[in-house]
Amino acid sequence: MKGFSRASFLQVTVAAAVFAVAASADAQVAGTQTLGVTVAQSQALLQGWSVKKSILGKPVYNDSNEKIGSIFDIVISPDGSVSAAVVSTGGFLGVASHNVAVPIQAFDIRNGNFYLSGATKDALKATPAFEYSKVDKPKKPQKMQPQ
């Protein structure tokens, strides 16, 4: 992960989102089958970070190298762009934690670590909590009656 810039982080996160959508269409294995994306996108996927393995749960530090939280989720806007990372602070094992949406552009990546300049645990806790939108689940498919 050494040498990745904020732009690389954004590109890889978007590529991971594209991969997730493409992979859900068919049971495909990265690197062995066509993913339904361009060759350039495929190369970015193979050389990039895995959101699950390399980003989610990773600590977030401030400029004083103090851990102020960890990345809990990545938010993808309806247009397909990565808009924010949800940073979880406080609590223990997810209990009583405070989740805050932070724009992706606010992150700085240094030596593979995620930094938020000027941030503190107290500042994150004072920020309004991120709430997921309430989207109705689709109805369960019903068996069709013969006509």
TISELUM-350797 format. One record per residue (C-alpha): residue number from 1; x, y, z. Coordinates in Angstrom, 2 decimals, padded with zeros to 5 digits, always signed. Each point is the difference from the previous one (the first is absolute). Layout:
N
{seq: NUM | u: X | v: Y | w: Z} $
...
//
This chain:
147
{seq: 1 | u: +000.00 | v: +000.00 | w: +000.00} $
{seq: 2 | u: +003.07 | v: +002.22 | w: +000.17} $
{seq: 3 | u: -000.06 | v: +002.93 | w: -002.39} $
{seq: 4 | u: -003.77 | v: +000.26 | w: -000.51} $
{seq: 5 | u: -001.38 | v: +003.53 | w: -000.20} $
{seq: 6 | u: -003.50 | v: +001.23 | w: +000.81} $
{seq: 7 | u: -000.82 | v: -000.16 | w: -003.72} $
{seq: 8 | u: +001.14 | v: -003.64 | w: -000.11} $
{seq: 9 | u: -002.16 | v: -000.73 | w: +003.04} $
{seq: 10 | u: -003.01 | v: +001.52 | w: -001.77} $
{seq: 11 | u: +000.67 | v: -001.85 | w: -003.24} $
{seq: 12 | u: +000.46 | v: -003.33 | w: +001.75} $
{seq: 13 | u: -003.11 | v: +000.47 | w: +002.12} $
{seq: 14 | u: -002.06 | v: +000.84 | w: -003.10} $
{seq: 15 | u: +001.53 | v: -002.97 | w: -001.80} $
{seq: 16 | u: -000.91 | v: -002.22 | w: +002.95} $
{seq: 17 | u: -003.59 | v: +001.23 | w: -000.22} $
{seq: 18 | u: -000.06 | v: -000.71 | w: -003.74} $
{seq: 19 | u: +001.40 | v: -003.46 | w: +000.70} $
{seq: 20 | u: -002.65 | v: -000.68 | w: +002.64} $
{seq: 21 | u: -002.78 | v: +000.83 | w: -002.44} $
{seq: 22 | u: +001.60 | v: -001.96 | w: -002.84} $
{seq: 23 | u: +000.80 | v: -003.01 | w: +002.17} $
{seq: 24 | u: -003.54 | v: -000.22 | w: +001.32} $
{seq: 25 | u: -001.34 | v: -000.50 | w: -003.53} $
{seq: 26 | u: +001.85 | v: -003.29 | w: -000.52} $
{seq: 27 | u: +002.22 | v: -002.14 | w: +002.20} $
{seq: 28 | u: +003.31 | v: +001.27 | w: -001.32} $
{seq: 29 | u: +003.51 | v: -000.19 | w: +001.35} $
{seq: 30 | u: +002.27 | v: +003.02 | w: -000.32} $
{seq: 31 | u: +002.97 | v: -000.69 | w: -002.19} $
{seq: 32 | u: -001.41 | v: -003.10 | w: -001.68} $
{seq: 33 | u: -003.12 | v: +001.18 | w: -001.81} $
{seq: 34 | u: -001.29 | v: +003.09 | w: -001.71} $
{seq: 35 | u: -001.57 | v: +002.20 | w: +002.64} $
{seq: 36 | u: -002.29 | v: +001.96 | w: -002.28} $
{seq: 37 | u: +002.22 | v: +003.07 | w: +000.32} $
{seq: 38 | u: +002.62 | v: +001.56 | w: -002.24} $
{seq: 39 | u: +003.56 | v: -001.31 | w: -000.06} $
{seq: 40 | u: +001.19 | v: +003.14 | w: +001.82} $
{seq: 41 | u: -002.64 | v: -000.46 | w: +002.71} $
{seq: 42 | u: +000.93 | v: -003.66 | w: +000.30} $
{seq: 43 | u: +003.68 | v: +000.89 | w: +000.45} $
{seq: 44 | u: -000.93 | v: +002.56 | w: +002.69} $
{seq: 45 | u: -001.98 | v: -002.69 | w: +001.79} $
{seq: 46 | u: +002.85 | v: -002.49 | w: -000.08} $
{seq: 47 | u: +002.58 | v: +002.56 | w: +001.20} $
{seq: 48 | u: -002.20 | v: +001.89 | w: +002.46} $
{seq: 49 | u: -001.12 | v: -000.37 | w: +003.57} $
{seq: 50 | u: -002.77 | v: -002.20 | w: +001.23} $
{seq: 51 | u: -002.47 | v: +002.13 | w: +001.94} $
{seq: 52 | u: -000.76 | v: -002.92 | w: +002.30} $
{seq: 53 | u: +003.62 | v: -001.01 | w: +000.61} $
{seq: 54 | u: +001.88 | v: +003.30 | w: -000.25} $
{seq: 55 | u: -002.38 | v: +002.79 | w: +001.02} $
{seq: 56 | u: -002.91 | v: -001.11 | w: +002.20} $
{seq: 57 | u: +000.94 | v: -000.16 | w: +003.66} $
{seq: 58 | u: +003.31 | v: +001.79 | w: -000.54} $
{seq: 59 | u: +000.96 | v: +002.69 | w: +002.50} $
{seq: 60 | u: -000.24 | v: +003.71 | w: -000.76} $
{seq: 61 | u: +002.61 | v: +002.30 | w: +001.52} $
{seq: 62 | u: +000.33 | v: +003.73 | w: +000.47} $
{seq: 63 | u: +003.14 | v: +002.10 | w: -000.61} $
{seq: 64 | u: +001.31 | v: -000.92 | w: +003.47} $
{seq: 65 | u: -000.12 | v: -003.70 | w: -000.94} $
{seq: 66 | u: -002.82 | v: -000.57 | w: +002.51} $
{seq: 67 | u: -002.58 | v: -002.58 | w: -001.01} $
{seq: 68 | u: -003.30 | v: +001.88 | w: -000.20} $
{seq: 69 | u: -002.20 | v: -002.72 | w: -001.47} $
{seq: 70 | u: -000.21 | v: -002.68 | w: -002.66} $
{seq: 71 | u: -001.59 | v: -000.30 | w: -003.42} $
{seq: 72 | u: -003.36 | v: -001.69 | w: +000.48} $
{seq: 73 | u: -001.53 | v: +000.31 | w: -003.48} $
{seq: 74 | u: +000.36 | v: +001.55 | w: -003.44} $
{seq: 75 | u: -002.95 | v: +001.97 | w: -001.42} $
{seq: 76 | u: -000.63 | v: -000.08 | w: -003.75} $
{seq: 77 | u: -002.36 | v: +002.67 | w: -001.30} $
{seq: 78 | u: -002.79 | v: -000.81 | w: -002.49} $
{seq: 79 | u: +002.19 | v: +001.20 | w: -002.90} $
{seq: 80 | u: +002.54 | v: -002.73 | w: +000.85} $
{seq: 81 | u: +002.69 | v: +002.26 | w: +001.44} $
{seq: 82 | u: +001.52 | v: -000.59 | w: +003.40} $
{seq: 83 | u: -001.18 | v: +002.90 | w: +002.11} $
{seq: 84 | u: +000.98 | v: -000.72 | w: +003.60} $
{seq: 85 | u: +001.54 | v: -002.39 | w: +002.47} $
{seq: 86 | u: -001.86 | v: -000.65 | w: +003.23} $
{seq: 87 | u: +002.45 | v: +000.37 | w: +002.87} $
{seq: 88 | u: -000.90 | v: -001.69 | w: +003.27} $
{seq: 89 | u: +001.35 | v: +001.49 | w: +003.20} $
{seq: 90 | u: -000.44 | v: -000.89 | w: +003.63} $
{seq: 91 | u: -001.69 | v: -003.13 | w: +001.25} $
{seq: 92 | u: +001.37 | v: -003.49 | w: +000.23} $
{seq: 93 | u: -000.52 | v: -002.63 | w: -002.71} $
{seq: 94 | u: -002.63 | v: +002.19 | w: -001.66} $
{seq: 95 | u: -002.07 | v: +000.48 | w: +003.19} $
{seq: 96 | u: -000.70 | v: +003.65 | w: +000.90} $
{seq: 97 | u: +002.10 | v: +001.18 | w: -002.92} $
{seq: 98 | u: -000.65 | v: +003.28 | w: -001.81} $
{seq: 99 | u: +000.02 | v: -000.19 | w: -003.81} $
{seq: 100 | u: +000.78 | v: +003.10 | w: -002.06} $
{seq: 101 | u: +000.00 | v: +000.39 | w: -003.79} $
{seq: 102 | u: +003.24 | v: +001.60 | w: -001.18} $
{seq: 103 | u: +000.44 | v: +001.12 | w: -003.62} $
{seq: 104 | u: +002.59 | v: -002.13 | w: -001.79} $
{seq: 105 | u: +001.92 | v: +003.13 | w: -000.99} $
{seq: 106 | u: +000.72 | v: +000.72 | w: +003.68} $
{seq: 107 | u: +002.16 | v: -003.11 | w: +000.38} $
{seq: 108 | u: +003.74 | v: -000.02 | w: -000.49} $
{seq: 109 | u: +001.82 | v: -003.29 | w: -000.46} $
{seq: 110 | u: +003.55 | v: -000.19 | w: +001.31} $
{seq: 111 | u: +002.01 | v: -003.22 | w: +000.09} $
{seq: 112 | u: -003.22 | v: -001.99 | w: -000.41} $
{seq: 113 | u: -001.70 | v: +001.69 | w: +002.96} $
{seq: 114 | u: -003.11 | v: +002.18 | w: -000.11} $
{seq: 115 | u: +000.23 | v: +003.52 | w: +001.47} $
{seq: 116 | u: -002.49 | v: +002.80 | w: +000.65} $
{seq: 117 | u: +001.86 | v: +003.28 | w: +000.44} $
{seq: 118 | u: -001.09 | v: +002.03 | w: +002.99} $
{seq: 119 | u: -002.45 | v: -002.64 | w: +001.24} $
{seq: 120 | u: -000.36 | v: -001.22 | w: +003.58} $
{seq: 121 | u: -002.17 | v: -002.64 | w: +001.65} $
{seq: 122 | u: -001.94 | v: +002.76 | w: +001.73} $
{seq: 123 | u: -000.58 | v: +001.87 | w: -003.27} $
{seq: 124 | u: -001.30 | v: -003.18 | w: -001.66} $
{seq: 125 | u: -002.27 | v: -000.74 | w: +002.97} $
{seq: 126 | u: -001.37 | v: +003.56 | w: -000.19} $
{seq: 127 | u: -000.92 | v: -000.47 | w: -003.68} $
{seq: 128 | u: -003.56 | v: -001.19 | w: -000.68} $
{seq: 129 | u: -000.20 | v: -003.77 | w: -000.32} $
{seq: 130 | u: -000.30 | v: -001.51 | w: -003.46} $
{seq: 131 | u: -003.34 | v: -001.68 | w: -000.61} $
{seq: 132 | u: -000.64 | v: -002.41 | w: -002.84} $
{seq: 133 | u: -002.99 | v: +000.85 | w: -002.18} $
{seq: 134 | u: -003.12 | v: -002.03 | w: +000.61} $
{seq: 135 | u: -000.57 | v: -001.83 | w: -003.27} $
{seq: 136 | u: -002.90 | v: -002.42 | w: -000.18} $
{seq: 137 | u: +001.02 | v: -003.56 | w: -000.69} $
{seq: 138 | u: -001.47 | v: -001.46 | w: -003.18} $
{seq: 139 | u: -002.91 | v: -002.34 | w: +000.49} $
{seq: 140 | u: +000.72 | v: -003.72 | w: -000.03} $
{seq: 141 | u: -000.73 | v: -001.62 | w: -003.35} $
{seq: 142 | u: -003.33 | v: -001.80 | w: -000.03} $
{seq: 143 | u: -000.69 | v: -003.19 | w: -001.84} $
{seq: 144 | u: -002.13 | v: +000.68 | w: -003.04} $
{seq: 145 | u: -003.32 | v: -001.80 | w: -000.23} $
{seq: 146 | u: -000.58 | v: -001.83 | w: -003.31} $
{seq: 147 | u: -002.62 | v: +001.69 | w: -002.15} $
//
